[in-house]
Amino acid sequence: MEIKENSQMSVTDSEGVEHLMQILFTYENEERGAKYVFFYEAGDENAEVMVFKYTDEGELIEIEDEEEYAE
């Protein structure tokens, strides 16, 4: 994950293809000690909003716990 101007970030998928994403907002949960980013693919009006945890190093981590995701 690389943060760009205008609240956008670049994400490379598992096939090595880079995608430009629009960041809606970030959220930090101090209880869990986790940071979250809400985003969608830039330029796609019908894109699904995605939520991932992220590290200070910019690594995105998929949320697998249903309770955490529902939060």
mmCIF file as gemmi writes it, N, C-alpha and C atoms, coordinates in Angstrom:
data_model
loop_
_atom_site.group_PDB
_atom_site.id
_atom_site.type_symbol
_atom_site.label_atom_id
_atom_site.label_alt_id
_atom_site.label_comp_id
_atom_site.label_asym_id
_atom_site.label_entity_id
_atom_site.label_seq_id
_atom_site.pdbx_PDB_ins_code
_atom_site.Cartn_x
_atom_site.Cartn_y
_atom_site.Cartn_z
_atom_site.occupancy
_atom_site.B_iso_or_equiv
_atom_site.pdbx_formal_charge
_atom_site.auth_seq_id
_atom_site.auth_asym_id
_atom_site.pdbx_PDB_model_num
ATOM 1 N N . MET Axp A 1 ? 0.855 -1.174 0 1 0 ? 1 A 1
ATOM 2 C CA . MET Axp A 1 ? 0 0 0 1 0 ? 1 A 1
ATOM 3 C C . MET Axp A 1 ? 0.89 1.222 0 1 0 ? 1 A 1
ATOM 4 N N . GLU Axp A 2 ? 0.643 2.116 -0.924 1 0 ? 2 A 1
ATOM 5 C CA . GLU Axp A 2 ? 1.372 3.376 -1.007 1 0 ? 2 A 1
ATOM 6 C C . GLU Axp A 2 ? 0.351 4.501 -1.06 1 0 ? 2 A 1
ATOM 7 N N . ILE Axp A 3 ? 0.382 5.406 -0.061 1 0 ? 3 A 1
ATOM 8 C CA . ILE Axp A 3 ? -0.549 6.529 -0.012 1 0 ? 3 A 1
ATOM 9 C C . ILE Axp A 3 ? -0.124 7.568 -1.048 1 0 ? 3 A 1
ATOM 10 N N . LYS Axp A 4 ? -1.079 8.028 -1.835 1 0 ? 4 A 1
ATOM 11 C CA . LYS Axp A 4 ? -0.834 9.056 -2.838 1 0 ? 4 A 1
ATOM 12 C C . LYS Axp A 4 ? -1.625 10.308 -2.474 1 0 ? 4 A 1
ATOM 13 N N . GLU Axp A 5 ? -1.544 11.33 -3.304 1 0 ? 5 A 1
ATOM 14 C CA . GLU Axp A 5 ? -2.295 12.558 -3.071 1 0 ? 5 A 1
ATOM 15 C C . GLU Axp A 5 ? -3.797 12.302 -3.189 1 0 ? 5 A 1
ATOM 16 N N . ASN Axp A 6 ? -4.605 13.238 -2.689 1 0 ? 6 A 1
ATOM 17 C CA . ASN Axp A 6 ? -6.066 13.182 -2.802 1 0 ? 6 A 1
ATOM 18 C C . ASN Axp A 6 ? -6.674 11.956 -2.141 1 0 ? 6 A 1
ATOM 19 N N . SER Axp A 7 ? -6.098 11.506 -1.041 1 0 ? 7 A 1
ATOM 20 C CA . SER Axp A 7 ? -6.623 10.357 -0.303 1 0 ? 7 A 1
ATOM 21 C C . SER Axp A 7 ? -6.755 9.122 -1.183 1 0 ? 7 A 1
ATOM 22 N N . GLN Axp A 8 ? -5.749 8.867 -1.967 1 0 ? 8 A 1
ATOM 23 C CA . GLN Axp A 8 ? -5.721 7.673 -2.798 1 0 ? 8 A 1
ATOM 24 C C . GLN Axp A 8 ? -4.518 6.833 -2.408 1 0 ? 8 A 1
ATOM 25 N N . MET Axp A 9 ? -4.591 5.55 -2.737 1 0 ? 9 A 1
ATOM 26 C CA . MET Axp A 9 ? -3.47 4.659 -2.482 1 0 ? 9 A 1
ATOM 27 C C . MET Axp A 9 ? -3.351 3.681 -3.633 1 0 ? 9 A 1
ATOM 28 N N . SER Axp A 10 ? -2.176 3.18 -3.796 1 0 ? 10 A 1
ATOM 29 C CA . SER Axp A 10 ? -1.895 2.197 -4.828 1 0 ? 10 A 1
ATOM 30 C C . SER Axp A 10 ? -1.782 0.835 -4.154 1 0 ? 10 A 1
ATOM 31 N N . VAL Axp A 11 ? -2.517 -0.15 -4.677 1 0 ? 11 A 1
ATOM 32 C CA . VAL Axp A 11 ? -2.519 -1.5 -4.115 1 0 ? 11 A 1
ATOM 33 C C . VAL Axp A 11 ? -2.177 -2.476 -5.242 1 0 ? 11 A 1
ATOM 34 N N . THR Axp A 12 ? -1.239 -3.376 -4.962 1 0 ? 12 A 1
ATOM 35 C CA . THR Axp A 12 ? -0.875 -4.397 -5.938 1 0 ? 12 A 1
ATOM 36 C C . THR Axp A 12 ? -1.541 -5.702 -5.546 1 0 ? 12 A 1
ATOM 37 N N . ASP Axp A 13 ? -2.29 -6.307 -6.476 1 0 ? 13 A 1
ATOM 38 C CA . ASP Axp A 13 ? -2.994 -7.555 -6.171 1 0 ? 13 A 1
ATOM 39 C C . ASP Axp A 13 ? -2.061 -8.757 -6.276 1 0 ? 13 A 1
ATOM 40 N N . SER Axp A 14 ? -2.584 -9.942 -6.019 1 0 ? 14 A 1
ATOM 41 C CA . SER Axp A 14 ? -1.776 -11.168 -5.985 1 0 ? 14 A 1
ATOM 42 C C . SER Axp A 14 ? -1.19 -11.531 -7.344 1 0 ? 14 A 1
ATOM 43 N N . GLU Axp A 15 ? -1.731 -10.938 -8.404 1 0 ? 15 A 1
ATOM 44 C CA . GLU Axp A 15 ? -1.212 -11.209 -9.751 1 0 ? 15 A 1
ATOM 45 C C . GLU Axp A 15 ? -0.225 -10.141 -10.212 1 0 ? 15 A 1
ATOM 46 N N . GLY Axp A 16 ? 0.101 -9.194 -9.312 1 0 ? 16 A 1
ATOM 47 C CA . GLY Axp A 16 ? 1.065 -8.157 -9.629 1 0 ? 16 A 1
ATOM 48 C C . GLY Axp A 16 ? 0.491 -6.949 -10.341 1 0 ? 16 A 1
ATOM 49 N N . VAL Axp A 17 ? -0.838 -6.872 -10.437 1 0 ? 17 A 1
ATOM 50 C CA . VAL Axp A 17 ? -1.495 -5.748 -11.102 1 0 ? 17 A 1
ATOM 51 C C . VAL Axp A 17 ? -1.742 -4.645 -10.07 1 0 ? 17 A 1
ATOM 52 N N . GLU Axp A 18 ? -1.349 -3.414 -10.425 1 0 ? 18 A 1
ATOM 53 C CA . GLU Axp A 18 ? -1.52 -2.287 -9.521 1 0 ? 18 A 1
ATOM 54 C C . GLU Axp A 18 ? -2.883 -1.64 -9.745 1 0 ? 18 A 1
ATOM 55 N N . HIS Axp A 19 ? -3.571 -1.289 -8.64 1 0 ? 19 A 1
ATOM 56 C CA . HIS Axp A 19 ? -4.888 -0.661 -8.69 1 0 ? 19 A 1
ATOM 57 C C . HIS Axp A 19 ? -4.841 0.637 -7.892 1 0 ? 19 A 1
ATOM 58 N N . LEU Axp A 20 ? -5.48 1.68 -8.409 1 0 ? 20 A 1
ATOM 59 C CA . LEU Axp A 20 ? -5.587 2.947 -7.702 1 0 ? 20 A 1
ATOM 60 C C . LEU Axp A 20 ? -6.877 2.923 -6.897 1 0 ? 20 A 1
ATOM 61 N N . MET Axp A 21 ? -6.78 3.126 -5.604 1 0 ? 21 A 1
ATOM 62 C CA . MET Axp A 21 ? -7.926 3.067 -4.693 1 0 ? 21 A 1
ATOM 63 C C . MET Axp A 21 ? -8.176 4.432 -4.073 1 0 ? 21 A 1
ATOM 64 N N . GLN Axp A 22 ? -9.452 4.73 -3.876 1 0 ? 22 A 1
ATOM 65 C CA . GLN Axp A 22 ? -9.866 5.958 -3.209 1 0 ? 22 A 1
ATOM 66 C C . GLN Axp A 22 ? -10.129 5.638 -1.741 1 0 ? 22 A 1
ATOM 67 N N . ILE Axp A 23 ? -9.457 6.324 -0.841 1 0 ? 23 A 1
ATOM 68 C CA . ILE Axp A 23 ? -9.647 6.1 0.594 1 0 ? 23 A 1
ATOM 69 C C . ILE Axp A 23 ? -10.841 6.92 1.074 1 0 ? 23 A 1
ATOM 70 N N . LEU Axp A 24 ? -11.792 6.249 1.717 1 0 ? 24 A 1
ATOM 71 C CA . LEU Axp A 24 ? -12.931 6.944 2.315 1 0 ? 24 A 1
ATOM 72 C C . LEU Axp A 24 ? -12.535 7.518 3.663 1 0 ? 24 A 1
ATOM 73 N N . PHE Axp A 25 ? -11.976 6.664 4.531 1 0 ? 25 A 1
ATOM 74 C CA . PHE Axp A 25 ? -11.476 7.118 5.818 1 0 ? 25 A 1
ATOM 75 C C . PHE Axp A 25 ? -10.669 6.004 6.478 1 0 ? 25 A 1
ATOM 76 N N . THR Axp A 26 ? -9.946 6.39 7.511 1 0 ? 26 A 1
ATOM 77 C CA . THR Axp A 26 ? -9.213 5.415 8.323 1 0 ? 26 A 1
ATOM 78 C C . THR Axp A 26 ? -9.775 5.484 9.737 1 0 ? 26 A 1
ATOM 79 N N . TYR Axp A 27 ? -9.55 4.408 10.477 1 0 ? 27 A 1
ATOM 80 C CA . TYR Axp A 27 ? -10.111 4.287 11.819 1 0 ? 27 A 1
ATOM 81 C C . TYR Axp A 27 ? -9.122 3.497 12.668 1 0 ? 27 A 1
ATOM 82 N N . GLU Axp A 28 ? -8.881 3.956 13.889 1 0 ? 28 A 1
ATOM 83 C CA . GLU Axp A 28 ? -7.998 3.234 14.792 1 0 ? 28 A 1
ATOM 84 C C . GLU Axp A 28 ? -8.784 2.774 16.01 1 0 ? 28 A 1
ATOM 85 N N . ASN Axp A 29 ? -8.681 1.481 16.321 1 0 ? 29 A 1
ATOM 86 C CA . ASN Axp A 29 ? -9.323 0.913 17.496 1 0 ? 29 A 1
ATOM 87 C C . ASN Axp A 29 ? -8.233 0.635 18.521 1 0 ? 29 A 1
ATOM 88 N N . GLU Axp A 30 ? -8.172 1.458 19.541 1 0 ? 30 A 1
ATOM 89 C CA . GLU Axp A 30 ? -7.121 1.325 20.549 1 0 ? 30 A 1
ATOM 90 C C . GLU Axp A 30 ? -7.252 0.045 21.352 1 0 ? 30 A 1
ATOM 91 N N . GLU Axp A 31 ? -8.501 -0.405 21.615 1 0 ? 31 A 1
ATOM 92 C CA . GLU Axp A 31 ? -8.713 -1.66 22.35 1 0 ? 31 A 1
ATOM 93 C C . GLU Axp A 31 ? -8.078 -2.842 21.645 1 0 ? 31 A 1
ATOM 94 N N . ARG Axp A 32 ? -8.274 -2.925 20.339 1 0 ? 32 A 1
ATOM 95 C CA . ARG Axp A 32 ? -7.72 -4.02 19.542 1 0 ? 32 A 1
ATOM 96 C C . ARG Axp A 32 ? -6.277 -3.765 19.14 1 0 ? 32 A 1
ATOM 97 N N . GLY Axp A 33 ? -5.849 -2.51 19.248 1 0 ? 33 A 1
ATOM 98 C CA . GLY Axp A 33 ? -4.51 -2.156 18.798 1 0 ? 33 A 1
ATOM 99 C C . GLY Axp A 33 ? -4.392 -2.293 17.283 1 0 ? 33 A 1
ATOM 100 N N . ALA Axp A 34 ? -5.466 -1.926 16.569 1 0 ? 34 A 1
ATOM 101 C CA . ALA Axp A 34 ? -5.499 -2.11 15.119 1 0 ? 34 A 1
ATOM 102 C C . ALA Axp A 34 ? -5.949 -0.83 14.425 1 0 ? 34 A 1
ATOM 103 N N . LYS Axp A 35 ? -5.437 -0.65 13.204 1 0 ? 35 A 1
ATOM 104 C CA . LYS Axp A 35 ? -5.831 0.46 12.343 1 0 ? 35 A 1
ATOM 105 C C . LYS Axp A 35 ? -6.538 -0.128 11.132 1 0 ? 35 A 1
ATOM 106 N N . TYR Axp A 36 ? -7.574 0.57 10.665 1 0 ? 36 A 1
ATOM 107 C CA . TYR Axp A 36 ? -8.372 0.095 9.541 1 0 ? 36 A 1
ATOM 108 C C . TYR Axp A 36 ? -8.455 1.177 8.467 1 0 ? 36 A 1
ATOM 109 N N . VAL Axp A 37 ? -8.551 0.741 7.22 1 0 ? 37 A 1
ATOM 110 C CA . VAL Axp A 37 ? -8.739 1.659 6.103 1 0 ? 37 A 1
ATOM 111 C C . VAL Axp A 37 ? -9.938 1.184 5.284 1 0 ? 37 A 1
ATOM 112 N N . PHE Axp A 38 ? -10.819 2.11 4.953 1 0 ? 38 A 1
ATOM 113 C CA . PHE Axp A 38 ? -12.015 1.843 4.142 1 0 ? 38 A 1
ATOM 114 C C . PHE Axp A 38 ? -11.76 2.481 2.781 1 0 ? 38 A 1
ATOM 115 N N . PHE Axp A 39 ? -11.892 1.7 1.709 1 0 ? 39 A 1
ATOM 116 C CA . PHE Axp A 39 ? -11.554 2.214 0.382 1 0 ? 39 A 1
ATOM 117 C C . PHE Axp A 39 ? -12.316 1.474 -0.713 1 0 ? 39 A 1
ATOM 118 N N . TYR Axp A 40 ? -12.251 2.032 -1.923 1 0 ? 40 A 1
ATOM 119 C CA . TYR Axp A 40 ? -12.857 1.401 -3.096 1 0 ? 40 A 1
ATOM 120 C C . TYR Axp A 40 ? -11.986 1.733 -4.307 1 0 ? 40 A 1
ATOM 121 N N . GLU Axp A 41 ? -12.193 1.008 -5.404 1 0 ? 41 A 1
ATOM 122 C CA . GLU Axp A 41 ? -11.396 1.241 -6.603 1 0 ? 41 A 1
ATOM 123 C C . GLU Axp A 41 ? -11.795 2.568 -7.228 1 0 ? 41 A 1
ATOM 124 N N . ALA Axp A 42 ? -10.813 3.455 -7.372 1 0 ? 42 A 1
ATOM 125 C CA . ALA Axp A 42 ? -11.053 4.793 -7.926 1 0 ? 42 A 1
ATOM 126 C C . ALA Axp A 42 ? -11.597 4.69 -9.345 1 0 ? 42 A 1
ATOM 127 N N . GLY Axp A 43 ? -12.554 5.545 -9.654 1 0 ? 43 A 1
ATOM 128 C CA . GLY Axp A 43 ? -13.121 5.596 -10.99 1 0 ? 43 A 1
ATOM 129 C C . GLY Axp A 43 ? -14.243 4.609 -11.244 1 0 ? 43 A 1
ATOM 130 N N . ASP Axp A 44 ? -14.536 3.737 -10.307 1 0 ? 44 A 1
ATOM 131 C CA . ASP Axp A 44 ? -15.601 2.739 -10.47 1 0 ? 44 A 1
ATOM 132 C C . ASP Axp A 44 ? -16.757 3.116 -9.55 1 0 ? 44 A 1
ATOM 133 N N . GLU Axp A 45 ? -17.781 3.721 -10.106 1 0 ? 45 A 1
ATOM 134 C CA . GLU Axp A 45 ? -18.923 4.189 -9.31 1 0 ? 45 A 1
ATOM 135 C C . GLU Axp A 45 ? -19.675 3.05 -8.628 1 0 ? 45 A 1
ATOM 136 N N . ASN Axp A 46 ? -19.569 1.836 -9.147 1 0 ? 46 A 1
ATOM 137 C CA . ASN Axp A 46 ? -20.27 0.685 -8.573 1 0 ? 46 A 1
ATOM 138 C C . ASN Axp A 46 ? -19.358 -0.19 -7.726 1 0 ? 46 A 1
ATOM 139 N N . ALA Axp A 47 ? -18.183 0.296 -7.424 1 0 ? 47 A 1
ATOM 140 C CA . ALA Axp A 47 ? -17.203 -0.502 -6.681 1 0 ? 47 A 1
ATOM 141 C C . ALA Axp A 47 ? -17.678 -0.771 -5.258 1 0 ? 47 A 1
ATOM 142 N N . GLU Axp A 48 ? -17.345 -1.938 -4.78 1 0 ? 48 A 1
ATOM 143 C CA . GLU Axp A 48 ? -17.652 -2.331 -3.41 1 0 ? 48 A 1
ATOM 144 C C . GLU Axp A 48 ? -16.633 -1.692 -2.471 1 0 ? 48 A 1
ATOM 145 N N . VAL Axp A 49 ? -17.106 -1.207 -1.33 1 0 ? 49 A 1
ATOM 146 C CA . VAL Axp A 49 ? -16.205 -0.661 -0.32 1 0 ? 49 A 1
ATOM 147 C C . VAL Axp A 49 ? -15.52 -1.828 0.385 1 0 ? 49 A 1
ATOM 148 N N . MET Axp A 50 ? -14.209 -1.744 0.507 1 0 ? 50 A 1
ATOM 149 C CA . MET Axp A 50 ? -13.422 -2.783 1.173 1 0 ? 50 A 1
ATOM 150 C C . MET Axp A 50 ? -12.862 -2.235 2.474 1 0 ? 50 A 1
ATOM 151 N N . VAL Axp A 51 ? -12.677 -3.108 3.443 1 0 ? 51 A 1
ATOM 152 C CA . VAL Axp A 51 ? -12.118 -2.741 4.739 1 0 ? 51 A 1
ATOM 153 C C . VAL Axp A 51 ? -10.984 -3.705 5.039 1 0 ? 51 A 1
ATOM 154 N N . PHE Axp A 52 ? -9.818 -3.16 5.35 1 0 ? 52 A 1
ATOM 155 C CA . PHE Axp A 52 ? -8.661 -3.965 5.72 1 0 ? 52 A 1
ATOM 156 C C . PHE Axp A 52 ? -7.993 -3.33 6.921 1 0 ? 52 A 1
ATOM 157 N N . LYS Axp A 53 ? -7.303 -4.135 7.701 1 0 ? 53 A 1
ATOM 158 C CA . LYS Axp A 53 ? -6.395 -3.613 8.707 1 0 ? 53 A 1
ATOM 159 C C . LYS Axp A 53 ? -5.141 -3.176 7.966 1 0 ? 53 A 1
ATOM 160 N N . TYR Axp A 54 ? -4.391 -2.255 8.564 1 0 ? 54 A 1
ATOM 161 C CA . TYR Axp A 54 ? -3.114 -1.897 7.957 1 0 ? 54 A 1
ATOM 162 C C . TYR Axp A 54 ? -2.08 -1.646 9.05 1 0 ? 54 A 1
ATOM 163 N N . THR Axp A 55 ? -0.831 -1.846 8.674 1 0 ? 55 A 1
ATOM 164 C CA . THR Axp A 55 ? 0.283 -1.649 9.604 1 0 ? 55 A 1
ATOM 165 C C . THR Axp A 55 ? 0.948 -0.304 9.322 1 0 ? 55 A 1
ATOM 166 N N . ASP Axp A 56 ? 1.829 0.118 10.23 1 0 ? 56 A 1
ATOM 167 C CA . ASP Axp A 56 ? 2.571 1.36 10.033 1 0 ? 56 A 1
ATOM 168 C C . ASP Axp A 56 ? 3.48 1.282 8.809 1 0 ? 56 A 1
ATOM 169 N N . GLU Axp A 57 ? 3.817 0.061 8.395 1 0 ? 57 A 1
ATOM 170 C CA . GLU Axp A 57 ? 4.672 -0.137 7.224 1 0 ? 57 A 1
ATOM 171 C C . GLU Axp A 57 ? 3.868 -0.132 5.921 1 0 ? 57 A 1
ATOM 172 N N . GLY Axp A 58 ? 2.537 -0.019 6.019 1 0 ? 58 A 1
ATOM 173 C CA . GLY Axp A 58 ? 1.69 0.05 4.843 1 0 ? 58 A 1
ATOM 174 C C . GLY Axp A 58 ? 1.184 -1.293 4.346 1 0 ? 58 A 1
ATOM 175 N N . GLU Axp A 59 ? 1.349 -2.336 5.141 1 0 ? 59 A 1
ATOM 176 C CA . GLU Axp A 59 ? 0.858 -3.663 4.754 1 0 ? 59 A 1
ATOM 177 C C . GLU Axp A 59 ? -0.638 -3.762 5.043 1 0 ? 59 A 1
ATOM 178 N N . LEU Axp A 60 ? -1.4 -4.247 4.063 1 0 ? 60 A 1
ATOM 179 C CA . LEU Axp A 60 ? -2.83 -4.484 4.254 1 0 ? 60 A 1
ATOM 180 C C . LEU Axp A 60 ? -3.041 -5.907 4.74 1 0 ? 60 A 1
ATOM 181 N N . ILE Axp A 61 ? -3.925 -6.071 5.728 1 0 ? 61 A 1
ATOM 182 C CA . ILE Axp A 61 ? -4.209 -7.381 6.314 1 0 ? 61 A 1
ATOM 183 C C . ILE Axp A 61 ? -5.713 -7.614 6.25 1 0 ? 61 A 1
ATOM 184 N N . GLU Axp A 62 ? -6.098 -8.707 5.616 1 0 ? 62 A 1
ATOM 185 C CA . GLU Axp A 62 ? -7.516 -9.041 5.493 1 0 ? 62 A 1
ATOM 186 C C . GLU Axp A 62 ? -8.116 -9.335 6.866 1 0 ? 62 A 1
ATOM 187 N N . ILE Axp A 63 ? -9.327 -8.862 7.102 1 0 ? 63 A 1
ATOM 188 C CA . ILE Axp A 63 ? -10.03 -9.109 8.363 1 0 ? 63 A 1
ATOM 189 C C . ILE Axp A 63 ? -10.774 -10.428 8.217 1 0 ? 63 A 1
ATOM 190 N N . GLU Axp A 64 ? -10.435 -11.405 9.031 1 0 ? 64 A 1
ATOM 191 C CA . GLU Axp A 64 ? -11.038 -12.732 8.938 1 0 ? 64 A 1
ATOM 192 C C . GLU Axp A 64 ? -12.036 -13.007 10.055 1 0 ? 64 A 1
ATOM 193 N N . ASP Axp A 65 ? -11.975 -12.26 11.14 1 0 ? 65 A 1
ATOM 194 C CA . ASP Axp A 65 ? -12.843 -12.445 12.284 1 0 ? 65 A 1
ATOM 195 C C . ASP Axp A 65 ? -14.164 -11.711 12.036 1 0 ? 65 A 1
ATOM 196 N N . GLU Axp A 66 ? -15.279 -12.447 12.018 1 0 ? 66 A 1
ATOM 197 C CA . GLU Axp A 66 ? -16.603 -11.867 11.739 1 0 ? 66 A 1
ATOM 198 C C . GLU Axp A 66 ? -16.971 -10.759 12.726 1 0 ? 66 A 1
ATOM 199 N N . GLU Axp A 67 ? -16.673 -10.971 14.007 1 0 ? 67 A 1
ATOM 200 C CA . GLU Axp A 67 ? -16.988 -9.986 15.036 1 0 ? 67 A 1
ATOM 201 C C . GLU Axp A 67 ? -16.203 -8.703 14.788 1 0 ? 67 A 1
ATOM 202 N N . GLU Axp A 68 ? -14.935 -8.832 14.471 1 0 ? 68 A 1
ATOM 203 C CA . GLU Axp A 68 ? -14.101 -7.658 14.194 1 0 ? 68 A 1
ATOM 204 C C . GLU Axp A 68 ? -14.616 -6.927 12.959 1 0 ? 68 A 1
ATOM 205 N N . TYR Axp A 69 ? -14.977 -7.666 11.929 1 0 ? 69 A 1
ATOM 206 C CA . TYR Axp A 69 ? -15.477 -7.064 10.697 1 0 ? 69 A 1
ATOM 207 C C . TYR Axp A 69 ? -16.801 -6.321 10.938 1 0 ? 69 A 1
ATOM 208 N N . ALA Axp A 70 ? -17.664 -6.91 11.749 1 0 ? 70 A 1
ATOM 209 C CA . ALA Axp A 70 ? -18.962 -6.301 12.044 1 0 ? 70 A 1
ATOM 210 C C . ALA Axp A 70 ? -18.834 -5.002 12.836 1 0 ? 70 A 1
ATOM 211 N N . GLU Axp A 71 ? -17.775 -4.915 13.606 1 0 ? 71 A 1
ATOM 212 C CA . GLU Axp A 71 ? -17.534 -3.723 14.425 1 0 ? 71 A 1
ATOM 213 C C . GLU Axp A 71 ? -17.504 -2.498 13.547 1 0 ? 71 A 1
